[in-house]
Each structure stands twice: as C-alpha cells, then as structure tokens.
Amino acid sequence: MVAPPRMFTDLILSHWRDPSSSSKATLEVGGGDLTIADVVEVSRHLARVELIPASIAAIEAGSKVIPEKLAQGEIIYGVNTGFGGTADVRSDDVEGVQQSLISHLTCGIVADGKQEMALGSSNGHASRSNGEAHPGNGRGKSNGQLAQKQQRASAPSPLPLNDALAATCMPESWVRASMLIRLNSLAGGASGIRVDIAESLVELLNEDIVPRIPVRGSISASGDLSALAWICAVMQGKTSATAFSGRRDVEGARRVTRADAALSEAGIAPIGLLAKEGLAIVNGTAVSAGVAALAAHESLHLAALSQVLTAMSVEALRGSDESFEPFIARVRPHPGQTDSARNIKAFLSGSRLLNRHDGRDVATLRQDRYSLRTASQWIGPVLEDFGLAYDQLTVEINSVTDNPLVDTGAGRVLHGGNFQARAVTSAVEKLRQGLQGIGRMLFTQCTEMINPATSWGLPPNLCSDDAGTSFLFKGLDVVVAALASELGFLANAVGSHVQTAEMGNQSLNSLALVSARYTLEAVDVLSQMASAHLLALCQALDLRTIEIEGRHDDAVPPDAAPYIGQASRRMYRFVRKDLCIPFLGEAHLASMKAATPDGVTPSIGLYNTRIYESIRSGRLYAVVLESLREVEEQRTTNGNHV
C-alpha cells in the first residue's frame, strides 16, 4: 500500500514546532541534523552555536589525511596545484597557494559611499596623482586653474542613486546563515581542515562578528567562491576586510570595522591557513543555500497566509464553501489541493457571510468566480513544490559541498563536484514561481473586491462614504497591479542564463545565489501584496457587517468578528486590535489626530505599511499558525483525515 503523502500543513507545523524554532540557548552543530528553522534561529535571532564532540573528532581525523598524502607525493587539487583552468600548474608552497586563493577571490564590490570621498580629501599622494602643480616640475597650473579645482573639490557630493552599502553588501542575516551552513558542512569531517578553522566560525557567530560580503559576483559553480572568501579574510584578520561588529542593544555600538580590529576587540585569534584549508572554506554552496533557506522559511508562511486570505476573500465576496467540499478533492486527490481545500473549508467554519449560490436569484452567477472556486486547485501545486524545495534545501544544508573531499575511513582524497549548487537553484526557482502564482491569485481576489462589477454588492473602491467623492481603495487597486506585474517578471528562470566562466573551466554554473536573491525579492513583493489585500479585506468585511446590520453609526465602528469564520476572526482582530488599524473613511483619513508616536497622521499607506512590517517581523505569521494548529487539533479530535 502506498504511504499517504506528507501534507504541507504537517510540514509547516513541524517546522514551526521544531525545538529550534523556539529560542534555544545554544544550537549544537553536528553536520547532519541542521534544519531550516535552525538557520533562521541563528541568522535572524542570534542563537549561539557549538560543535558537538563527534564532529570535533571527525574533523581531527580528517585533518591528518591531507598531510599524509602530501608526504606520499600525491597531487591534490587546490593544495599543490593551481585552481580551475590553471590546475595544471604545481607548487610546493602549499600555504602560499591558499593565501593566493583568498587574495584573488576577494575582488567583489562592498561600497559604503566613503571611498571616493576619502580619496578626494587625501593629502599628498591623491592630489599629486590628480595633476596638481609640483614645485620645480615646470608644469605648474595657473592660480585660476587651482582655484577652480579647489572649488570643485569643496562642492557637495551629488546625492547617491541608492544606498551604496545596501546595494552592494549582503544583509547580516544572509551572512550569518552562510557561516552556519559552512560550519555545518565542515563539521562533516570530510574537508581536511583543523578544528581551529571550524571553531573560528563558531566564535564569529557567537561574538556576532559578521563579515561584509559583496551581494554580487557568485555564479555558484565551484560554490560561492568570492562570497565565502570574504568570510575567510575576516577569519584571518586581514586588514583588507571589514565586518559588522559591536553590541546591537547599545545605540551607536554596532558599526563597520576592520577585520583585525573586530577580532582583537572580541578576543578572537586570527587563523592561519594550512594546506587545503582556504579551499575548504570557500569551495561550497553555503551562501546560496543560506539565502535560499531564508527564502524557503518566508515562502512557507506566505503560502499558509494565502489560505487564510482566500477564506477571508470568500466571505468578503459572499462566496460559497461548496468548492472546498472533501468530495471534490477526493476524486482528484492531489495532496496540495486536498490540504488547502480542507484548511480553507475549516477556516470558513461558523461564517455567516457564506452564500450558497443556488441560482434562484435572477441574473446572478450560479457559482463563484475562479479566484475563489479554483483556489485550492491553484494553491495545491504550489504547496507541493514548496514541500519539495524544503526537502532539497534540508539535504543541501546538511551536505559537505567542497572539493576535493577526504574519505577518512578509506584514507582517500576524492575529486568531485559537490560544490555544484544546481539543487539550490532547482529549489528556489520552484519557490519563486510559486510565489508568483500565489500573487496572481491574491491580485485577482483583491481587484474583484474593489470593482463593483465583480464584488457582489460592495461599494466602488470599498468606500464608506459617497462614492461620487470618495475613491478610497482605487490607489491600492493600482498598487497591487504593479506588484503582480513585478512578481511576473521575477518568476522568470535564472538558471537558464548560464555563462561559461574562468578560462572555460566552469562551463556549467548553477547561478543559485542569483536565483536565491531574486526569490527573496519576490518574497518581499508578495509580502507587500498580501499586506494590501489584507487591508482591503478587513475594510470589505466591515462593509458587509454594515450591510447585514443595516446601519452605520460613525461613533461606533462596525465589528465584523461575530459574522466571520474562525481564521478570519483571528486575523481581523489582529489587524483591528493589535495593529490598531480602523475601518477607513474620508473623515478619518482627513483627521489631524496622530496615528503614530511621532505624530504622523492617518493614511492608507501608513496602515498598509503597518501590516507589511508585521509580516516582515513574523508577527503576523504567528496568527496564521494559530489558525492552522486549531484546524489540525479539530481534525485530530474528530478523526477527520480526508
């Protein structure tokens, strides 16, 4: 008998309930048990880490193999050879080879907007290189020319096109995720390093020293070479590398500082690199896998949120729960469809806004439009893809991904290609395309609410005043269209744009980090769309309440909670009570009463932003997970395993 497939709901609840999902004092790193929840905990919530004794023993055993093989005269790639397309050269200076590796890989751009300014204000060398007059050289400039030059030098710099640091440097959470996954890979004991190398990563994480890494420059072919090289440079205390360091809870204490100073302040000894050790640090998929793991975490929760928003949309549009009946999924038993249908059906339990659409009303649709009626069929494949992506990334973050590898048991050094990150690309492309699919559905649901031709009686633009003078959600209608278009662009495949690189040696490259970056961008765009949709949904549900109660007293705002299903009620109260977002009308938006502690007055954008920030922080996700837990508990109690 075929075992029943794992459901998405089971996956996200186990991910959320994982012991590492709640703050742990210390995460034990052993090379094989890391979860995506662990990555989030260490990268975003600053959990401490430590190597388990078994990993320390495995690393120590592996560290002996490389010196033994070199003593036997064996040629080992990247140890006594060159790299990539120049691997045909040989060298006895094995430590020099490692230093050269890090030097040539730390070539990306990490800008903060200060370099040009520093050069322009330097004395002596900078001015002479710019051609200023030198005594006795016979090429002096006139006083007028010098005055013009000095005037130009003192002129204010033009405003930047963007934040240089944000445009060129990875966020700290990405880097911490990368360091953890690289540590976990080294903990497998197959990389031929000393324990000191792995412990250096432990110290950086625990002291919260985060290397500055260029956001661009990796093709994720021989791993994320350049990105990881900057981590190695900080581990060495190189004066050419910088890091974020200092306490986060003291204003002004967190700063960018040179690597040697950051290590010194934290009492961390810089590492030296012996044979193979530089290559072991840089040759792997840790950065692309780290960014992908963060994207997967967010994607799971956005997929869960989309089911709650769909249930709320059914109510706001006076739809039916008929299309989520178990029989429909039973005769087309795709696991994602089955899972999402039963969740949405349960979310609608107790709702007084459902419409049976029995066809008795003349000139009305007999059934809901596609955005509601086919929602489970639309969401279902996305949930299945997300589950597969989650599994792929879980394997990847628990893999040894460098080359060559040390087989300690057999005493062998093997040359292979575990650094090829195509599995990561495969995972994040599924995530990004799924995010676009969710976005398309939410966009359609939202616009059908705002448009009176499709909203089943809601006022135009969800206005609560005279529709001739109030156009309340018209702007938001345009915003969600813009977001949907951007998601459509981001859904394009990245992995198909492979270029041959590095003297033709890297003829296949995964572009995993590029794809993972765009996936996190899609996460942000979809988060903005979900925010807008939720804001509109709460407005629509209040308008339905006014419709049912037949009154609208400006002094007493409507309360939709008694009329809506259990999941909608929980989300509605979160928006209205926790986030303090009221029912909107022109009078409120024209009010001069402050809506924030710093005196900002109300706007649709302010409230849209408030929801968006609750998604980014994860606070809103907790509300979604409570609804899923409630459904799961009811299902278990009732023995309902449809």
C-alpha positions as CSV (number, residue, x, y, z in Angstrom):
1,M,0.0,0.0,0.0
2,V,1.3,3.4,-0.9
3,A,2.0,5.6,2.1
4,P,0.0,8.8,2.1
5,P,2.0,11.9,1.0
6,R,3.1,14.4,3.6
7,M,0.8,17.4,3.7
8,F,2.0,21.0,3.6
9,T,0.2,21.7,6.8
10,D,2.1,19.0,8.6
11,L,5.4,20.4,7.2
12,I,4.9,23.9,8.3
13,L,3.6,23.0,11.7
14,S,6.5,20.7,12.3
15,H,8.8,23.4,11.0
16,W,7.2,25.8,13.5
17,R,7.1,23.4,16.3
18,D,10.7,22.2,15.9
19,P,12.6,22.7,19.1
20,S,15.0,25.0,17.3
21,S,12.1,27.2,16.3
22,S,11.8,28.5,19.9
23,S,14.8,30.3,21.2
24,K,17.5,27.9,22.4
25,A,20.5,28.9,24.4
26,T,22.9,27.0,22.1
27,L,22.5,25.1,18.8
28,E,24.6,22.0,18.6
29,V,26.2,21.7,15.1
30,G,27.0,18.2,14.0
31,G,27.0,18.1,10.3
32,G,23.7,16.2,9.7
33,D,20.8,17.5,11.8
34,L,20.5,21.2,10.8
35,T,17.0,22.4,10.0
36,I,15.8,25.4,8.1
37,A,14.3,26.6,11.4
38,D,17.8,26.4,12.9
39,V,19.2,28.5,10.1
40,V,16.5,31.2,10.8
41,E,17.2,31.0,14.6
42,V,20.9,31.6,14.2
43,S,20.8,34.0,11.3
44,R,17.9,36.2,12.5
45,H,17.6,35.6,16.2
46,L,21.3,35.3,17.1
47,A,21.2,31.9,18.7
48,R,24.6,30.7,19.8
49,V,26.3,27.6,18.3
50,E,28.7,24.9,19.4
51,L,30.3,21.9,17.7
52,I,29.3,18.5,19.1
53,P,32.2,16.2,20.3
54,A,31.6,13.7,17.5
55,S,32.1,16.4,14.9
56,I,35.3,17.6,16.6
57,A,36.6,14.1,16.5
58,A,35.6,13.7,12.8
59,I,37.3,17.0,11.9
60,E,40.5,16.0,13.7
61,A,40.6,12.6,11.9
62,G,40.1,14.3,8.5
63,S,42.8,16.9,9.2
64,K,45.5,14.2,9.2
65,V,44.8,12.8,5.7
66,I,46.0,15.8,3.6
67,P,49.5,16.0,5.2
68,E,49.9,12.2,4.9
69,K,49.0,12.3,1.2
70,L,51.3,15.2,0.5
71,A,54.1,13.4,2.3
72,Q,53.5,10.4,0.0
73,G,53.9,12.7,-3.0
74,E,50.2,12.8,-4.1
75,I,49.0,15.6,-6.3
76,I,45.8,17.1,-4.7
77,Y,43.8,19.8,-6.5
78,G,44.0,23.2,-4.9
79,V,46.6,22.0,-2.4
80,N,49.8,21.6,-4.5
81,T,48.1,22.7,-7.8
82,G,46.7,25.8,-9.2
83,F,42.9,26.4,-9.4
84,G,40.3,25.9,-12.1
85,G,41.6,26.4,-15.5
86,T,45.2,26.6,-14.2
87,A,45.1,23.4,-12.2
88,D,47.9,22.1,-14.5
89,V,50.5,24.1,-12.5
90,R,52.2,22.7,-9.5
91,S,53.5,24.2,-6.3
92,D,55.3,23.1,-3.2
93,D,54.3,26.2,-1.4
94,V,51.0,24.8,-0.1
95,E,50.3,27.6,2.3
96,G,51.1,30.2,-0.3
97,V,48.6,28.6,-2.6
98,Q,45.9,29.1,0.0
99,Q,46.8,32.7,0.6
100,S,46.8,33.4,-3.1
101,L,43.3,31.8,-3.4
102,I,41.8,34.2,-0.8
103,S,43.6,37.2,-2.3
104,H,42.3,36.7,-5.9
105,L,38.8,35.8,-4.7
106,T,38.3,38.9,-2.5
107,C,37.6,41.0,-5.6
108,G,33.9,42.0,-5.3
109,I,32.5,45.4,-4.5
110,V,31.5,46.3,-1.0
111,A,30.7,50.0,-1.2
112,D,29.7,52.4,1.6
113,G,30.0,55.7,-0.4
114,K,33.1,56.7,1.6
115,Q,35.9,55.5,-0.7
116,E,35.7,58.2,-3.3
117,M,35.3,60.9,-0.6
118,A,38.3,59.6,1.3
119,L,40.4,59.7,-1.9
120,G,39.3,63.2,-2.8
121,S,40.2,64.5,0.7
122,S,43.6,62.8,1.0
123,N,46.7,64.9,1.2
124,G,49.9,64.4,-0.8
125,H,49.5,61.3,-3.0
126,A,45.9,61.8,-4.1
127,S,46.4,65.4,-5.1
128,R,49.7,64.7,-7.0
129,S,48.0,61.9,-8.9
130,N,45.4,64.3,-10.0
131,G,48.0,66.5,-11.6
132,E,48.3,69.4,-9.3
133,A,51.4,71.6,-9.6
134,H,54.6,70.3,-8.1
135,P,57.4,72.7,-7.2
136,G,60.2,72.6,-9.8
137,N,58.5,70.3,-12.3
138,G,57.9,73.1,-14.8
139,R,54.3,72.1,-15.3
140,G,52.5,74.3,-12.8
141,K,49.0,75.4,-13.3
142,S,47.8,79.0,-13.0
143,N,46.3,80.3,-9.8
144,G,42.9,80.5,-11.6
145,Q,43.0,76.8,-12.5
146,L,44.0,75.8,-9.0
147,A,41.2,77.9,-7.6
148,Q,38.7,76.2,-9.9
149,K,39.9,72.8,-8.8
150,Q,39.7,73.7,-5.2
151,Q,36.2,75.0,-5.7
152,R,35.2,71.7,-7.4
153,A,36.8,69.7,-4.6
154,S,34.8,71.6,-1.9
155,A,31.5,71.3,-3.7
156,P,29.0,69.0,-2.1
157,S,28.9,65.5,-3.4
158,P,25.8,64.6,-5.6
159,L,23.1,62.7,-3.9
160,P,23.6,58.9,-4.4
161,L,21.3,56.9,-6.7
162,N,20.8,54.4,-3.8
163,D,22.2,53.3,-0.5
164,A,25.7,52.0,-1.6
165,L,26.0,49.7,1.3
166,A,22.6,48.1,0.8
167,A,23.2,47.9,-3.0
168,T,26.5,46.1,-2.8
169,C,26.6,44.3,0.6
170,M,24.7,41.3,1.8
171,P,22.4,41.8,4.8
172,E,23.8,40.4,8.1
173,S,21.2,37.7,8.3
174,W,22.3,36.3,5.0
175,V,25.9,36.2,6.1
176,R,25.2,34.6,9.4
177,A,23.1,31.9,7.6
178,S,26.1,31.3,5.3
179,M,28.6,31.0,8.2
180,L,26.3,28.5,10.0
181,I,25.8,26.3,6.9
182,R,29.6,26.4,6.1
183,L,30.3,25.4,9.7
184,N,27.8,22.5,9.4
185,S,29.5,21.4,6.2
186,L,33.0,21.4,7.8
187,A,31.5,19.6,10.8
188,G,31.1,16.6,8.5
189,G,34.8,15.9,8.8
190,A,35.4,15.4,5.1
191,S,37.1,18.7,4.3
192,G,40.6,18.1,5.6
193,I,40.8,21.1,8.0
194,R,41.9,21.6,11.6
195,V,39.4,22.0,14.3
196,D,40.7,25.6,14.8
197,I,39.2,26.6,11.4
198,A,35.7,25.4,12.4
199,E,36.0,26.9,15.9
200,S,36.8,30.2,14.3
201,L,33.4,30.2,12.6
202,V,31.8,29.3,15.9
203,E,33.5,32.3,17.6
204,L,32.5,34.7,14.8
205,L,28.8,33.7,15.1
206,N,28.8,33.8,18.9
207,E,30.6,37.1,19.1
208,D,28.2,38.4,16.3
209,I,31.1,39.5,14.1
210,V,29.6,39.5,10.6
211,P,31.9,39.8,7.5
212,R,30.8,42.3,4.9
213,I,30.2,40.3,1.7
214,P,29.5,41.5,-1.8
215,V,26.0,40.8,-2.9
216,R,27.1,40.1,-6.4
217,G,29.9,38.1,-8.1
218,S,29.0,34.5,-7.5
219,I,27.8,32.1,-10.2
220,S,27.6,29.3,-7.7
221,A,29.5,26.9,-9.9
222,S,32.5,25.9,-7.8
223,G,30.4,27.0,-4.9
224,D,30.1,30.7,-3.8
225,L,33.8,31.3,-4.0
226,S,34.1,35.0,-3.8
227,A,31.5,35.4,-1.2
228,L,33.0,32.8,1.1
229,A,36.5,34.3,0.6
230,W,35.4,37.4,2.4
231,I,34.4,35.3,5.4
232,C,37.8,33.6,5.3
233,A,39.5,37.0,5.1
234,V,37.8,38.1,8.3
235,M,38.7,34.9,10.0
236,Q,42.3,35.6,9.1
237,G,42.0,39.2,10.4
238,K,43.0,40.7,7.1
239,T,43.3,44.4,7.1
240,S,41.7,44.5,3.7
241,A,38.4,43.0,5.0
242,T,35.7,44.6,7.2
243,A,32.9,43.3,9.3
244,F,29.9,44.4,11.3
245,S,30.7,44.2,15.0
246,G,29.7,45.6,18.3
247,R,26.6,45.3,20.5
248,R,23.2,45.6,19.0
249,D,21.5,46.8,22.2
250,V,23.6,49.9,22.6
251,E,22.9,52.8,20.2
252,G,25.9,53.5,18.0
253,A,27.9,50.5,19.2
254,R,27.1,48.4,16.2
255,R,29.5,49.6,13.4
256,V,31.6,48.5,10.5
257,T,35.2,47.9,11.5
258,R,38.3,46.4,10.0
259,A,38.6,42.6,10.5
260,D,41.8,42.7,12.6
261,A,40.2,45.2,15.0
262,A,36.9,43.3,15.2
263,L,38.8,40.1,16.1
264,S,41.0,41.9,18.6
265,E,38.1,43.5,20.4
266,A,36.3,40.2,20.7
267,G,39.5,38.4,21.9
268,I,39.5,36.0,18.8
269,A,42.8,34.8,17.4
270,P,43.1,35.2,13.7
271,I,43.6,31.9,11.8
272,G,46.4,30.9,9.6
273,L,45.8,28.7,6.6
274,L,47.5,25.3,6.1
275,A,47.2,23.0,3.1
276,K,43.6,22.8,1.7
277,E,42.1,25.0,4.5
278,G,41.4,28.1,2.4
279,L,39.8,26.0,-0.3
280,A,37.7,24.2,2.3
281,I,36.3,27.4,3.5
282,V,35.5,29.0,0.1
283,N,34.6,26.0,-2.1
284,G,30.9,25.3,-1.2
285,T,27.3,26.2,-1.6
286,A,26.8,27.8,1.9
287,V,25.9,31.3,0.8
288,S,23.4,30.3,-1.9
289,A,21.9,27.6,0.5
290,G,21.8,30.1,3.3
291,V,19.9,32.8,1.3
292,A,17.6,30.0,-0.1
293,A,16.8,28.7,3.4
294,L,15.7,32.1,4.5
295,A,13.6,32.4,1.4
296,A,12.0,29.0,2.0
297,H,11.1,29.9,5.5
298,E,9.3,33.0,4.3
299,S,7.7,31.3,1.4
300,L,6.1,28.6,3.6
301,H,4.5,31.2,5.7
302,L,3.3,33.2,2.8
303,A,1.7,30.1,1.3
304,A,-0.1,29.5,4.6
305,L,-1.2,33.1,4.8
306,S,-2.6,32.9,1.3
307,Q,-5.1,30.2,2.5
308,V,-6.3,32.5,5.3
309,L,-6.6,35.4,2.9
310,T,-8.6,33.2,0.5
311,A,-11.0,32.2,3.2
312,M,-11.5,35.9,4.0
313,S,-12.0,36.7,0.3
314,V,-14.7,34.0,0.1
315,E,-16.6,35.9,2.9
316,A,-15.9,39.4,1.6
317,L,-17.2,38.4,-1.8
318,R,-20.2,36.5,-0.4
319,G,-18.8,33.3,-1.9
320,S,-19.6,29.6,-1.1
321,D,-17.6,26.9,0.7
322,E,-19.0,24.4,-1.8
323,S,-15.8,24.3,-3.9
324,F,-13.8,23.2,-0.8
325,E,-16.1,20.1,-0.1
326,P,-14.0,17.0,0.6
327,F,-15.6,15.0,-2.2
328,I,-14.2,17.4,-4.8
329,A,-10.6,16.8,-3.6
330,R,-11.3,13.1,-3.0
331,V,-11.9,12.4,-6.7
332,R,-8.8,14.5,-7.7
333,P,-6.6,13.6,-4.8
334,H,-3.5,15.8,-5.3
335,P,-2.1,16.3,-1.8
336,G,-1.7,20.1,-2.1
337,Q,-5.3,20.5,-3.3
338,T,-6.6,18.2,-0.6
339,D,-4.7,20.0,2.1
340,S,-5.6,23.6,1.1
341,A,-9.3,22.7,0.5
342,R,-9.7,21.3,3.9
343,N,-7.9,24.2,5.5
344,I,-10.0,26.8,3.8
345,K,-13.2,24.8,4.5
346,A,-12.3,24.7,8.2
347,F,-11.3,28.4,8.2
348,L,-14.8,29.3,7.0
349,S,-16.4,27.3,9.8
350,G,-19.0,29.4,11.6
351,S,-19.1,32.2,9.0
352,R,-22.4,33.9,8.5
353,L,-21.3,35.6,5.2
354,L,-21.4,32.5,3.0
355,N,-23.7,32.3,0.0
356,R,-25.0,29.1,-1.4
357,H,-25.4,30.4,-4.9
358,D,-28.4,28.2,-5.6
359,G,-29.3,30.1,-8.8
360,R,-32.7,31.2,-7.6
361,D,-31.7,34.9,-7.9
362,V,-32.1,36.0,-11.5
363,A,-29.1,37.4,-13.2
364,T,-26.6,36.1,-10.7
365,L,-23.8,33.7,-11.1
366,R,-24.6,30.1,-10.1
367,Q,-21.0,29.6,-8.8
368,D,-18.1,31.7,-7.6
369,R,-15.5,33.1,-9.9
370,Y,-12.2,31.3,-10.5
371,S,-10.2,33.2,-7.9
372,L,-12.3,31.6,-5.2
373,R,-13.8,28.5,-6.8
374,T,-10.4,27.1,-8.1
375,A,-8.3,28.4,-5.2
376,S,-7.4,25.0,-3.8
377,Q,-6.5,23.7,-7.3
378,W,-4.3,26.8,-7.8
379,I,-2.6,26.8,-4.4
380,G,-2.2,23.0,-4.2
381,P,0.6,22.5,-6.7
382,V,2.4,25.5,-5.1
383,L,2.3,23.7,-1.7
384,E,3.7,20.5,-3.3
385,D,6.5,22.4,-4.9
386,F,7.3,24.2,-1.7
387,G,7.5,20.9,0.1
388,L,9.9,19.5,-2.4
389,A,12.0,22.7,-2.3
390,Y,12.1,22.4,1.5
391,D,13.4,18.9,1.3
392,Q,16.0,19.8,-1.3
393,L,17.3,22.6,0.8
394,T,17.3,20.5,4.0
395,V,19.6,18.0,2.3
396,E,21.8,20.8,1.0
397,I,22.4,22.5,4.3
398,N,23.4,19.1,5.8
399,S,25.9,18.3,3.0
400,V,29.6,18.5,2.5
401,T,29.9,20.6,-0.6
402,D,33.6,21.3,-1.2
403,N,36.2,19.6,-3.3
404,P,38.3,17.6,-3.0
405,L,36.8,15.5,-0.2
406,V,38.5,13.4,2.4
407,D,37.3,9.9,2.9
408,T,38.8,9.3,6.3
409,G,37.7,5.7,6.7
410,A,39.4,4.7,3.5
411,G,42.2,7.1,3.7
412,R,41.4,8.6,0.3
413,V,41.2,12.1,-1.2
414,L,38.5,12.2,-3.9
415,H,37.9,14.8,-6.5
416,G,34.3,15.5,-7.4
417,G,31.7,18.2,-7.8
418,N,29.6,18.6,-4.7
419,F,30.1,22.3,-5.0
420,Q,27.7,22.5,-8.0
421,A,24.6,24.2,-6.5
422,R,22.0,23.2,-9.1
423,A,19.9,21.6,-6.3
424,V,19.6,25.0,-4.7
425,T,18.7,26.6,-8.0
426,S,16.0,23.9,-8.5
427,A,14.6,24.7,-5.1
428,V,14.5,28.5,-5.3
429,E,13.1,28.6,-8.8
430,K,10.1,26.5,-7.6
431,L,9.7,28.8,-4.7
432,R,9.8,32.0,-6.8
433,Q,7.4,30.6,-9.4
434,G,5.1,29.5,-6.6
435,L,5.2,33.0,-5.1
436,Q,4.2,34.5,-8.4
437,G,1.2,32.0,-8.6
438,I,0.1,33.0,-5.1
439,G,0.4,36.7,-6.0
440,R,-1.7,36.3,-9.1
441,M,-4.4,34.7,-7.1
442,L,-4.4,37.4,-4.4
443,F,-4.3,40.1,-7.0
444,T,-7.4,38.8,-8.6
445,Q,-9.3,38.3,-5.3
446,C,-8.4,41.9,-4.3
447,T,-9.4,43.6,-7.6
448,E,-12.7,41.7,-7.6
449,M,-13.5,43.2,-4.2
450,I,-12.6,46.7,-5.3
451,N,-14.5,46.5,-8.6
452,P,-18.3,46.8,-8.1
453,A,-18.9,44.8,-11.2
454,T,-17.5,41.7,-9.5
455,S,-17.8,42.4,-5.8
456,W,-21.4,41.2,-5.1
457,G,-22.7,44.5,-3.9
458,L,-19.7,46.1,-2.2
459,P,-19.4,49.9,-2.9
460,P,-16.9,51.0,-5.6
461,N,-13.4,51.2,-4.3
462,L,-14.6,49.9,-0.9
463,C,-15.5,53.4,0.1
464,S,-17.6,54.0,3.2
465,D,-18.7,57.5,2.1
466,D,-20.4,59.0,-1.0
467,A,-18.9,57.0,-4.0
468,G,-19.1,60.2,-6.0
469,T,-16.5,61.9,-3.8
470,S,-14.6,59.0,-2.2
471,F,-12.3,56.8,-4.1
472,L,-10.8,55.1,-1.1
473,F,-9.0,52.0,-2.4
474,K,-8.6,53.0,-6.0
475,G,-4.9,53.8,-5.4
476,L,-4.4,50.4,-3.8
477,D,-6.0,48.7,-6.8
478,V,-3.2,50.2,-9.0
479,V,-0.5,49.2,-6.4
480,V,-1.5,45.5,-6.4
481,A,-1.4,45.6,-10.2
482,A,2.1,46.9,-10.1
483,L,3.2,44.3,-7.6
484,A,1.6,41.5,-9.7
485,S,3.5,42.6,-12.7
486,E,6.8,42.7,-10.8
487,L,6.2,39.2,-9.5
488,G,5.5,38.0,-13.0
489,F,8.9,39.4,-14.1
490,L,10.7,37.9,-11.1
491,A,9.2,34.4,-11.9
492,N,11.4,34.1,-14.9
493,A,14.0,31.4,-14.6
494,V,17.5,32.4,-13.7
495,G,19.2,29.1,-14.0
496,S,18.9,29.1,-17.8
497,H,21.2,32.1,-18.2
498,V,24.4,30.1,-17.6
499,Q,27.7,31.6,-19.0
500,T,31.0,29.8,-19.3
501,A,33.4,31.2,-16.8
502,E,37.0,31.0,-15.6
503,M,39.0,30.1,-18.7
504,G,36.2,27.8,-19.8
505,N,36.7,25.6,-16.7
506,Q,33.3,26.5,-15.1
507,S,31.3,25.6,-18.2
508,L,28.3,24.7,-16.1
509,N,27.2,27.0,-13.3
510,S,24.1,27.0,-11.3
511,L,23.5,30.7,-10.6
512,A,22.0,29.5,-7.4
513,L,22.9,32.6,-5.4
514,V,21.5,35.0,-8.1
515,S,18.3,32.9,-8.1
516,A,18.0,32.9,-4.3
517,R,18.5,36.6,-4.2
518,Y,15.6,37.2,-6.7
519,T,13.5,34.7,-4.7
520,L,13.9,36.8,-1.6
521,E,13.0,39.8,-3.7
522,A,9.8,38.0,-4.7
523,V,9.1,37.3,-1.1
524,D,9.2,41.0,-0.4
525,V,6.9,41.9,-3.3
526,L,4.4,39.2,-2.3
527,S,4.5,40.4,1.3
528,Q,3.5,43.9,0.1
529,M,0.7,42.4,-2.0
530,A,-0.6,40.3,0.9
531,S,-0.5,43.5,3.1
532,A,-2.6,45.4,0.7
533,H,-5.0,42.6,0.2
534,L,-5.5,42.1,4.0
535,L,-6.1,45.8,4.5
536,A,-8.8,45.7,1.8
537,L,-10.3,42.5,3.2
538,C,-10.8,44.0,6.6
539,Q,-12.5,47.0,5.0
540,A,-14.7,44.8,2.9
541,L,-15.7,42.6,5.9
542,D,-16.7,45.7,7.8
543,L,-18.8,46.9,4.8
544,R,-20.6,43.5,4.8
545,T,-21.3,44.0,8.5
546,I,-22.9,47.4,7.8
547,E,-24.9,45.7,5.0
548,I,-26.2,43.0,7.4
549,E,-26.9,45.3,10.3
550,G,-28.5,47.9,8.1
551,R,-26.8,50.8,9.9
552,H,-23.7,52.8,10.1
553,D,-23.0,54.9,13.2
554,D,-19.8,56.9,12.7
555,A,-19.4,56.9,16.5
556,V,-19.5,53.1,16.7
557,P,-17.3,51.4,14.1
558,P,-18.5,48.2,12.6
559,D,-17.3,44.9,14.1
560,A,-17.2,42.0,11.6
561,A,-15.9,39.5,14.1
562,P,-19.3,38.0,15.0
563,Y,-20.1,37.3,11.3
564,I,-16.9,35.7,10.0
565,G,-15.2,32.3,10.3
566,Q,-12.6,31.3,12.9
567,A,-9.5,32.1,10.9
568,S,-10.9,35.3,9.5
569,R,-11.9,36.4,13.0
570,R,-8.4,35.8,14.4
571,M,-6.8,37.8,11.6
572,Y,-9.4,40.5,11.6
573,R,-8.9,41.1,15.3
574,F,-5.1,41.1,14.9
575,V,-5.4,43.9,12.3
576,R,-8.1,45.9,14.2
577,K,-6.9,45.4,17.7
578,D,-3.2,44.6,17.7
579,L,-2.2,46.7,14.8
580,C,-4.7,49.5,15.6
581,I,-5.9,49.8,12.0
582,P,-9.5,51.2,12.0
583,F,-12.4,51.0,9.5
584,L,-11.4,53.6,6.9
585,G,-13.4,56.6,5.7
586,E,-12.6,60.1,4.4
587,A,-13.2,61.8,7.7
588,H,-10.6,59.5,9.4
589,L,-8.0,60.0,6.7
590,A,-8.5,63.8,6.8
591,S,-8.0,63.8,10.6
592,M,-5.1,65.6,12.1
593,K,-5.0,63.2,15.0
594,A,-1.7,61.5,15.2
595,A,-1.7,57.8,14.2
596,T,1.9,57.2,15.3
597,P,4.0,58.2,18.3
598,D,6.0,60.6,16.2
599,G,2.9,62.5,15.1
600,V,2.2,61.1,11.6
601,T,-1.5,61.4,10.7
602,P,-3.5,58.6,9.1
603,S,-3.1,57.4,5.6
604,I,-3.9,54.2,3.7
605,G,-0.1,53.9,3.1
606,L,0.6,54.1,6.8
607,Y,-1.8,51.2,7.6
608,N,-0.6,49.2,4.6
609,T,3.0,49.6,5.9
610,R,2.0,48.6,9.4
611,I,0.6,45.2,8.1
612,Y,3.7,44.8,5.9
613,E,6.0,45.3,8.8
614,S,4.1,42.7,10.8
615,I,4.7,40.2,8.0
616,R,8.4,41.0,7.8
617,S,8.9,40.6,11.5
618,G,7.0,37.3,11.5
619,R,4.4,38.6,14.0
620,L,1.5,38.1,11.5
621,Y,2.7,34.6,10.7
622,A,2.1,33.6,14.3
623,V,-1.6,34.4,13.8
624,V,-1.7,32.2,10.7
625,L,0.0,29.3,12.5
626,E,-2.5,29.5,15.4
627,S,-5.3,29.0,12.9
628,L,-3.6,26.1,11.3
629,R,-3.0,24.5,14.7
630,E,-6.6,24.9,15.6
631,V,-7.7,23.2,12.4
632,E,-5.2,20.4,13.0
633,E,-6.4,19.9,16.5
634,Q,-10.0,19.7,15.4
635,R,-9.1,17.3,12.7
636,T,-7.3,15.0,15.1
637,T,-10.2,15.2,17.6
638,N,-12.8,14.4,15.0
639,G,-10.7,11.7,13.4
640,N,-11.1,13.6,10.0
641,H,-8.2,12.6,7.7
642,V,-9.9,13.5,4.4
